[in-house]
Amino acid sequence: MTPQREPTTSLDARFSDPDAVATDWQVTESTLEAAQMFWIATVRSDGRPHVSPLVGVWLDGAVHFSTGAEEQKALNLRTNTHVVLTTGCNQWDRGLDVEIEGEAVRQTDTATLQRLAEAWARKWDGRWQYEIRNGAFYHEFPQGSGEALVFTVEPRKILAFGRNPFTQTRYSFQAAPH
């Protein structure tokens, strides 16, 4: 995983209350760290959108998620790795909703996967337990067991939509050095 990058922050006055200020990055990042559910939008090979809920972990400045190899989102990522992930409170008059735009990159490195498996276990008090096998997560659940591919999305852009006051804050990230 690459080192965390600090964003450039700006307020979009067109969609913000007149006296609003940009949402502080630490507030937005805390929202991402606490999020139990994200919604991911991918694109099918024929161009139609696909949206699905999933659990994810915000760690080291990126969101990480897993999916079965034959699930629709995994099939979509084979041909188009661009995604949007959203999370938030879904309340009209309070809270913060966050949108992350980036590219989903598959993780297969054993050390990285082990670190992510530990993050999943910590976040959900041990309810999500993964073993690492053949460059993927492997899990046992009452409804069955199986392999889960793991992806990382380093944000290119994040939008935070605050309420009371209404704000739209944009966080832009420099491309990670290679």
C-alpha positions in Angstrom: 0.0 0.0 0.0 1.2 3.5 -0.8 1.7 6.2 1.9 -1.3 8.3 2.7 -1.6 11.4 0.6 -3.0 14.7 1.9 -5.7 16.2 -0.3 -6.2 19.7 -1.6 -9.5 20.9 -0.1 -12.0 23.3 -1.6 -15.6 24.4 -1.0 -18.0 24.5 -3.9 -20.0 27.7 -3.1 -22.6 26.8 -5.7 -23.9 24.0 -3.5 -23.1 25.3 0.0 -24.8 27.7 2.4 -23.6 31.3 2.0 -21.6 31.3 5.3 -20.4 27.7 5.1 -16.8 26.6 5.2 -15.2 23.5 3.8 -15.6 20.3 5.9 -12.3 19.6 7.6 -10.5 16.6 6.1 -10.2 14.9 9.5 -14.0 15.0 9.9 -14.4 13.4 6.5 -11.7 10.8 7.1 -13.3 9.9 10.5 -16.6 9.3 8.7 -14.8 7.0 6.3 -13.1 5.1 9.1 -16.4 4.6 11.0 -18.5 3.6 8.0 -19.8 0.1 8.3 -21.4 0.1 4.8 -20.4 1.5 1.5 -22.3 1.4 -1.8 -20.1 0.7 -4.9 -21.0 1.7 -8.4 -19.4 -0.2 -11.2 -20.1 -0.4 -15.0 -21.1 -3.6 -16.8 -19.4 -4.6 -20.0 -22.4 -3.3 -22.0 -22.2 0.1 -20.3 -25.1 -0.3 -17.8 -24.4 0.7 -14.2 -24.4 -1.7 -11.3 -24.7 -0.6 -7.6 -24.2 -2.9 -4.7 -23.8 -2.5 -0.9 -20.6 -3.9 0.7 -18.5 -3.7 3.8 -15.2 -1.9 3.5 -12.2 -0.7 5.5 -10.7 2.8 5.3 -7.0 2.3 6.0 -3.9 4.2 4.9 -5.8 6.7 2.9 -7.7 4.2 0.8 -10.9 2.1 1.0 -10.5 -1.6 0.7 -13.3 -4.1 -0.1 -13.7 -7.8 -1.0 -16.0 -9.6 -3.3 -16.5 -13.1 -4.7 -14.9 -13.7 -8.1 -18.2 -14.4 -9.8 -20.2 -11.5 -8.2 -21.4 -8.8 -10.7 -19.1 -6.2 -9.3 -16.0 -8.4 -9.8 -17.1 -9.3 -13.3 -17.5 -5.6 -14.0 -14.1 -4.8 -12.7 -12.5 -7.2 -15.2 -13.3 -4.7 -18.0 -13.6 -1.3 -16.2 -11.8 -0.6 -12.9 -13.2 2.9 -12.4 -15.6 3.0 -9.4 -17.5 5.3 -7.1 -18.1 4.3 -3.5 -20.5 6.2 -1.2 -21.3 6.1 2.5 -23.0 8.4 4.9 -26.0 8.9 7.0 -28.9 9.4 4.5 -30.5 12.2 6.5 -31.7 15.3 4.9 -31.0 17.8 7.7 -27.9 16.5 9.4 -24.8 14.4 9.0 -22.2 13.9 6.3 -22.4 11.8 3.1 -19.1 11.0 1.3 -18.4 9.9 -2.3 -15.1 8.4 -3.3 -14.0 8.3 -7.0 -11.0 6.1 -8.0 -9.7 2.9 -9.6 -10.2 -0.5 -8.0 -6.8 -2.3 -7.9 -6.7 -6.0 -6.9 -4.5 -6.9 -3.9 -2.7 -10.2 -4.0 0.4 -9.5 -1.8 0.2 -11.8 1.2 1.6 -9.2 3.7 -0.9 -6.6 2.5 -3.8 -9.1 2.6 -2.8 -10.2 6.1 -2.8 -6.5 7.2 -6.2 -5.9 5.7 -7.6 -9.1 7.2 -6.5 -7.9 10.6 -8.2 -4.5 9.9 -11.5 -6.3 9.0 -11.3 -8.3 12.3 -10.6 -5.2 14.4 -13.4 -3.1 12.8 -16.1 -5.7 13.4 -14.9 -7.1 16.7 -13.7 -10.3 15.2 -16.9 -11.1 13.4 -15.1 -11.0 10.0 -12.3 -13.5 10.0 -10.2 -14.1 6.9 -7.4 -16.5 6.0 -5.1 -15.7 3.2 -4.9 -18.2 0.4 -3.6 -17.9 -3.2 -3.7 -14.1 -3.2 -7.2 -13.7 -1.8 -9.2 -13.8 1.4 -10.8 -17.1 2.3 -13.7 -17.2 4.8 -16.0 -19.6 6.6 -19.5 -18.4 7.3 -22.6 -20.3 8.5 -24.1 -20.0 4.9 -20.9 -21.4 3.3 -17.3 -20.7 2.6 -15.3 -19.4 -0.2 -12.7 -17.1 -1.7 -13.0 -13.3 -1.9 -10.9 -11.1 -4.1 -9.6 -8.0 -2.4 -9.5 -4.5 -4.0 -8.1 -1.2 -3.0 -9.4 2.2 -4.2 -7.0 5.1 -3.7 -9.2 8.2 -4.1 -8.6 10.6 -7.0 -11.4 12.8 -5.7 -13.7 12.7 -2.7 -16.8 14.8 -2.2 -18.3 15.4 1.2 -21.9 16.6 1.4 -22.6 18.2 4.8 -25.9 19.4 6.2 -26.7 22.1 8.7 -25.1 24.0 7.3 -25.2 22.6 3.7 -21.7 22.2 2.3 -20.1 20.5 -0.7 -16.4 20.0 -0.1 -14.0 18.6 -2.7 -10.8 16.8 -1.8 -8.4 16.3 -4.7 -5.5 13.9 -4.5 -2.3 14.0 -6.5 -1.6 10.8 -8.4 0.5 8.3 -6.4 4.1 8.2 -7.5 5.2 4.9 -9.2 
